[in-house]
Amino acid sequence: MPFDLDLRAGQFLFVEADRAFVESTPFLDQRADLTGRRRAALAFNQLPGPVERQAAPAFIWHSAFCASTLLARCLSVEGRTIAYSEPSGLATLASLKRHGHTTEFNRLFPLYMNLLARPPADAGRVVIKPTNAANSLISDCAALWPDARHLFVTSELPVFLTSILKKSEPGRAFTRQLYTMFARDGSLLGQIPPEQAFQLTDIQIAALVWQAQLAMMREASAKLDPARTAWLDGDDFLARPEASLDAASRFLDLGLDAQTVQAVVAGPLMSRDVKNPGKAFDPASRRAPAGLKPLMDSHFDAVIAWSASVARTPQSPYPARPLVDPSHRR
């Protein structure tokens, strides 16, 4: 598979990637274990021929900590589909774009994407779940494949903030990294003076990152054919996995029949941590531990209201139409 791009060397980087590797690797980026896998590099200008235009893949865009990795894995079914979760090349291309290298981006983006979208022999459809750091590529992917379908997966803001706090210092660093990226991507964060941003707390930064992601999704969705966009809340997926997977398959045109969906839901995927298969998973584990309750109770409501005001968030912050009934918010 086309794993990444080495911009300094001017090369596409390929990695031997069978289905077992793809499906057991939650993130196809620098965190992937490539031990023993054959690798190859090919100069951008030395492809063996024109890159054939591929059929439109299905896209899953997300806001992090919303069960999108599990969703993508559940939609990867041998003989039907293959789902690539956060290929490193998409983060590289997003960085190229945000740093203003427009000519190079316009040249490399369609080449890499069509290489990535080639279905393997055991799959008719390709599903691509980019990293949320590449959400700025939504419009580019839609322009490359106007007939593609885009599923936006999010969590509610309190769930996102809880996930960040549970991850302690790495979580806080993660959102600050996203903040700097999104500020360059033309989001609302770029309008906040740097000296003001330095004074924001970790929770304020995290809340603004969530708001910026949802705003990017709303803006992209508003420009696309409404029939080609849908939205799913991660906790709705976890509460109603069979209905959610069936609806996702139908919307994304993946051709998974009811029996296949039922087998996926009844299998081991829904009971293991997809990012750490050695651990059991229970949706209740997404709740805040007791030690975070005082902080949440004293700060969350105020930070959420403040971030909505700064971002000028509409009454419903979510993009597109819901894929399933948002039951847990009743």
Salt bridges, closest charged atoms under 4 A:
GLU16 OE2 - ARG38 NH2 3.33
ASP18 OD1 - ARG37 NH2 3.61
GLU23 OE2 - ARG19 NH1 2.63
GLU23 OE1 - ARG73 NH2 3.29
ASP29 OD2 - ARG31 NH2 2.60
GLU86 OE1 - ARG31 NH2 3.82
GLU86 OE2 - HIS62 NE2 3.20
GLU86 OE2 - LYS129 NZ 2.89
GLU104 OE2 - ARG107 NH2 2.99
ASP122 OD2 - ARG19 NE 2.70
ASP140 OD2 - LYS97 NZ 2.57
GLU156 OE1 - HIS328 NE2 3.73
GLU156 OE2 - ARG329 NH1 3.57
GLU169 OE1 - ARG172 NH2 2.89
ASP185 OD1 - ARG98 NE 2.91
ASP202 OD2 - ARG172 NE 3.27
ASP202 OD1 - ARG176 NH2 2.89
ASP233 OD1 - HIS328 NE2 3.61
ASP233 OD2 - ARG329 NH1 3.23
ASP235 OD1 - ARG286 NE 3.05
ASP236 OD1 - HIS328 ND1 2.57
ASP236 OD2 - ARG329 NH2 3.59
ASP246 OD2 - ARG250 NE 2.95
ASP257 OD2 - ARG80 NH2 3.51
ASP325 OD2 - ARG330 NH2 2.09
